Amino acid sequence: MRSVSGYLPALAVLLVLSTPVAEAAGFGGIREANLYPFIQYFKWEEFERDGSRLLKETGPEYGAGGEIRLDLLKGDAGAATFAARQELFGGVVDYDGQLQDGTPHKTDVTYFGSYSELDLGWTIPYRNMTIEPFSGVSYRWWIRDLQGSGGYSEEWYSVAALLGVRSKYELAKETRFWVSGTAKYPFSNRNAIDDYPGAGEIRLSPGSAWSAAAEAGIKYKQLLVSIYYEGFIFPESDPVLIRSNTHATLSSFVQPRSEAEIYGLRVGWSFK
């Protein structure tokens, strides 16, 4: 897999070609530096080809993260910006689905993962607000560990292209409101299973589809509070043939169409 940092040069070129550079522009330094814990409600669903639901997982996840924003080139017409975010998260959620033979089954699923995001943008000032279109890439990695009899672990990653807009509005001298909206396209996805019952190692490549994310929040002095949403859509993967560990037959495996939603709350502290 190509590293996330490998996409930054191309994004930088696009930014330079598509934005005006003001006269006497220079490096603007750190604009924001934030740390925050968060709690989020997580939902994961998988579906048959006819649209019937195979399983549903719901429950809370907890985590912590940080973000930094730089003004790479700042002038009268605006600023070229760079932003980076890193998060760790985990939790135990409820599983409501079925066993391989179709028997209804309930258990727990343990999640642990990380999220990284890099983007480049151009901030346009207008009176007491700013508008900032941006583009970037994100990398989400997580382990999905199904408990109980017949349980197994999945290791996922998803690399997505991002295209969005964020805006800030100054409500008072030390109070700001901000919103952002992002369209995501996960162009590289993988589900790796090493211990599937009766089959052992399986490697699946879920499909790609556009989804969305959004955030809205308030900053008062150094205190940050925001609510956010993120969606995921992974169309069904191509089938792979795996030879059984117990008998010499081939079985076909797919990652069914999978959809997820996250609703969360961040409360943090701004150092800049």
FINUBA-524641 format. One record per residue (C-alpha): x, y, z. Coordinates in steps of 0.5 Angstrom, whole numbers, padded with zeros to 4 digits, always signed. Layout:
// residues N
XYZ/...
***
This chain:
// residues 272
+0000+0000+0000/+0003+0007-0002/+0004+0011+0005/-0001+0017+0006/+0005+0022+0006/+0006+0020-0001/+0000+0024-0003/+0002+0030+0000/+0006+0033-0006/+0001+0032-0011/-0004+0036-0007/+0001+0041-0006/+0002+0042-0013/-0006+0042-0014/-0006+0048-0008/-0001+0052-0011/-0004+0052-0018/-0011+0053-0016/-0010+0059-0011/-0008+0066-0011/-0002+0068-0007/-0002+0075-0004/+0004+0079-0005/+0009+0079+0001/+0006+0073+0003/+0010+0069+0008/+0010+0063+0013/+0004+0064+0018/+0006+0059+0023/+0002+0055+0028/-0006+0057+0028/-0009+0052+0032/-0006+0046+0037/-0011+0042+0040/-0012+0036+0045/-0019+0032+0046/-0022+0026+0049/-0028+0024+0045/-0034+0019+0046/-0038+0016+0040/-0044+0012+0039/-0042+0007+0033/-0046+0003+0029/-0044-0003+0024/-0049-0007+0019/-0048-0012+0014/-0053-0014+0008/-0054-0019+0003/-0055-0018-0004/-0062-0017-0004/-0062-0012+0002/-0063-0016+0008/-0059-0015+0014/-0054-0020+0016/-0052-0017+0023/-0052-0010+0027/-0047-0008+0032/-0048-0002+0036/-0045+0001+0042/-0040+0007+0045/-0033+0008+0043/-0028+0012+0047/-0022+0015+0045/-0017+0021+0045/-0014+0025+0039/-0010+0032+0037/-0010+0036+0031/-0005+0042+0029/-0006+0047+0024/-0001+0051+0020/-0001+0057+0016/+0004+0055+0011/+0003+0062+0006/-0001+0068+0009/-0002+0074+0006/-0008+0079+0005/-0012+0075+0000/-0012+0069+0005/-0007+0063+0007/-0005+0056+0005/-0006+0052+0010/-0004+0045+0013/-0008+0041+0018/-0006+0034+0021/-0011+0030+0026/-0009+0023+0030/-0014+0019+0034/-0014+0013+0038/-0021+0009+0040/-0024+0003+0042/-0030+0000+0046/-0034-0006+0046/-0041-0006+0043/-0047-0011+0042/-0047-0016+0036/-0054-0018+0034/-0053-0023+0028/-0052-0030+0026/-0048-0036+0026/-0045-0039+0019/-0051-0044+0019/-0056-0038+0020/-0058-0039+0027/-0059-0032+0031/-0053-0030+0035/-0052-0025+0040/-0045-0023+0043/-0040-0018+0044/-0035-0015+0039/-0029-0011+0041/-0026-0005+0037/-0019-0002+0037/-0016+0003+0032/-0013+0009+0030/-0015+0015+0025/-0010+0019+0021/-0012+0025+0017/-0008+0030+0013/-0010+0036+0009/-0009+0042+0005/-0013+0048+0004/-0014+0056+0003/-0017+0060+0008/-0021+0066+0005/-0023+0072+0010/-0029+0075+0010/-0031+0080+0015/-0031+0076+0022/-0031+0070+0018/-0027+0065+0014/-0028+0060+0009/-0023+0054+0007/-0024+0049+0002/-0019+0043+0003/-0017+0037+0000/-0013+0031+0003/-0013+0024+0005/-0015+0020+0011/-0012+0013+0014/-0017+0009+0018/-0014+0002+0021/-0018-0002+0026/-0019-0009+0029/-0026-0012+0030/-0026-0018+0035/-0032-0022+0035/-0032-0026+0042/-0036-0032+0044/-0036-0039+0040/-0034-0039+0033/-0031-0032+0034/-0025-0029+0030/-0021-0023+0029/-0021-0018+0023/-0016-0013+0021/-0018-0007+0017/-0015-0001+0014/-0019+0004+0009/-0015+0010+0005/-0020+0015+0003/-0019+0022-0001/-0022+0028+0002/-0026+0034-0001/-0029+0039+0004/-0030+0046+0006/-0030+0049+0013/-0032+0055+0016/-0031+0059+0022/-0035+0065+0025/-0033+0070+0031/-0039+0071+0035/-0035+0075+0040/-0028+0077+0042/-0026+0070+0045/-0032+0066+0042/-0032+0062+0035/-0037+0058+0032/-0034+0053+0026/-0037+0048+0022/-0034+0043+0017/-0037+0038+0011/-0033+0033+0008/-0034+0028+0002/-0030+0022+0003/-0028+0016-0002/-0025+0010+0000/-0020+0008-0005/-0016+0003-0002/-0020-0002+0003/-0017-0009+0006/-0020-0014+0011/-0015-0019+0013/-0017-0025+0017/-0012-0030+0020/-0016-0035+0024/-0023-0036+0021/-0026-0042+0023/-0025-0048+0018/-0021-0044+0013/-0015-0040+0017/-0013-0034+0013/-0017-0030+0008/-0016-0023+0005/-0022-0019+0002/-0022-0012-0001/-0029-0009+0000/-0031-0004-0005/-0031+0004-0005/-0037+0009-0005/-0038+0016-0003/-0040+0018+0004/-0040+0024+0008/-0037+0027+0015/-0039+0033+0018/-0037+0037+0025/-0040+0043+0029/-0037+0046+0035/-0036+0052+0039/-0029+0055+0042/-0029+0059+0048/-0022+0062+0050/-0018+0055+0050/-0024+0051+0051/-0027+0047+0045/-0034+0043+0045/-0036+0040+0038/-0041+0034+0035/-0039+0030+0029/-0042+0025+0024/-0038+0020+0020/-0041+0015+0015/-0038+0009+0011/-0040+0005+0006/-0036-0001+0003/-0040-0005-0003/-0039-0012-0003/-0032-0015-0004/-0030-0019-0010/-0030-0027-0008/-0024-0031-0006/-0023-0038-0006/-0021-0041+0000/-0019-0049+0001/-0022-0052+0008/-0017-0054+0013/-0021-0060+0015/-0023-0063+0008/-0020-0062+0001/-0026-0057-0002/-0026-0050-0004/-0031-0045-0001/-0032-0038-0003/-0032-0032+0001/-0034-0025+0001/-0034-0019+0005/-0042-0017+0005/-0044-0010+0003/-0042-0006+0010/-0045+0001+0012/-0043+0004+0019/-0044+0011+0022/-0041+0015+0028/-0044+0020+0032/-0040+0023+0037/-0038+0029+0042/-0031+0032+0043/-0029+0036+0049/-0022+0039+0049/-0017+0044+0050/-0013+0049+0045/-0006+0051+0046/-0006+0056+0041/
***
